[in-house]
Amino acid sequence: MGITKSDLFTKKQNELAAMAKALAHPARIAILQYLLKTNSCVCGTLVDVLGLAQPTISQHLKELKQVGLIQGNIEGTSVCYCINHEKWTEYRSFFSTFFKELPEPSGECC
């Protein structure tokens, strides 16, 4: 979405859309599930776990890092990643609030 189009929406709407986009690929879901399961920093094992090429995994990690769901630090020659707990909690709250906005059915709908 172009910069002029994103200006039509609130900051929260743009953040929620960016988060949804980051979650919209099964490889990124698998990466997040693995990081959540291990509950620690992961260095270089994602290639073995997911069976994807290193450049592909790097691109998916970049997408997740851009929205803040994961964070990374350099250890020697590799970059280690883990869940960014603060951002994870923030987005969980965003999505929870978003999905709670659906009112109970009051009759027929289209």
matplotlib code that plots the C-alpha trace (Angstrom):
import matplotlib.pyplot as plt

x = [0.0, 1.4, 2.3, -0.6, -3.1, -1.9, -2.4, -6.2, -6.1, -5.3, -1.9, -3.5, -5.2, -1.9, -0.1, -2.8, -2.6, 1.2, 1.0, -1.7, 0.5, 3.5, 1.4, 0.1, 2.6, 2.9, 6.7, 6.4, 3.8, 6.1, 9.0, 7.0, 5.7, 9.2, 10.5, 7.5, 8.1, 11.8, 11.3, 14.9, 17.2, 17.6, 20.7, 20.8, 18.7, 15.7, 17.0, 17.2, 13.8, 11.8, 13.6, 13.7, 16.8, 18.7, 17.9, 14.2, 14.3, 16.3, 13.6, 10.9, 12.9, 13.3, 9.5, 8.9, 11.5, 10.2, 6.9, 8.7, 7.4, 11.0, 14.2, 17.7, 21.2, 24.6, 26.5, 29.8, 29.1, 25.4, 22.3, 20.1, 16.4, 13.7, 10.2, 9.9, 7.6, 6.6, 5.5, 3.9, 1.8, 0.9, -0.3, -2.1, -4.1, -4.7, -6.1, -8.1, -9.7, -10.3, -12.0, -14.1, -15.7, -18.1, -21.4, -23.6, -26.0, -29.2, -31.2, -30.7, -27.7, -27.1]
y = [0.0, 3.4, 5.9, 8.2, 5.3, 4.3, 7.8, 7.2, 4.8, 5.0, 4.0, 1.0, -0.1, 0.1, -1.8, -4.5, -4.9, -5.1, -7.8, -9.8, -9.6, -10.9, -13.8, -14.5, -17.2, -20.7, -20.6, -17.5, -19.3, -22.3, -20.1, -18.4, -21.7, -23.1, -20.0, -20.2, -23.9, -23.5, -20.4, -19.3, -17.8, -19.9, -19.7, -21.3, -24.4, -23.2, -24.6, -28.1, -27.7, -26.2, -27.7, -24.4, -22.8, -20.3, -17.3, -18.1, -18.4, -15.1, -13.3, -14.7, -13.7, -10.2, -9.9, -11.0, -8.7, -5.7, -5.9, -6.5, -10.0, -11.3, -9.8, -10.9, -10.4, -11.3, -14.1, -14.7, -15.3, -16.0, -14.1, -15.6, -14.9, -15.1, -13.9, -10.2, -10.7, -7.1, -6.8, -10.2, -9.2, -5.9, -7.6, -10.3, -7.5, -5.8, -9.0, -9.9, -6.5, -6.6, -10.0, -9.0, -6.2, -8.7, -8.2, -11.2, -12.0, -10.1, -11.7, -12.5, -11.4, -11.4]
z = [0.0, -1.0, 1.6, 0.6, 0.9, 4.4, 5.6, 5.2, 8.1, 11.8, 13.1, 14.9, 11.6, 9.7, 12.5, 12.6, 8.8, 8.9, 11.6, 9.6, 6.5, 8.5, 9.7, 6.3, 5.3, 6.7, 6.9, 9.2, 11.3, 11.6, 12.6, 15.3, 16.6, 16.8, 18.6, 21.0, 21.6, 22.3, 24.4, 23.9, 21.3, 18.2, 16.1, 12.7, 13.4, 11.5, 8.2, 9.7, 11.4, 8.5, 5.5, 3.7, 2.1, 4.3, 2.1, 2.2, 6.0, 6.2, 4.2, 6.5, 9.6, 8.1, 7.7, 11.3, 12.6, 10.7, 12.6, 15.8, 16.6, 16.9, 17.8, 17.0, 18.2, 16.7, 18.3, 16.5, 12.9, 13.3, 14.2, 16.9, 17.1, 19.8, 20.4, 21.3, 24.3, 24.7, 21.0, 21.1, 24.1, 22.4, 19.2, 21.1, 22.7, 19.3, 17.8, 20.8, 20.8, 17.1, 17.2, 20.2, 18.1, 16.5, 18.2, 19.0, 16.2, 16.6, 13.8, 10.2, 8.2, 4.5]

ax = plt.figure().add_subplot(projection="3d")
ax.plot(x, y, z, "-o")
ax.set_aspect("equal")
plt.show()
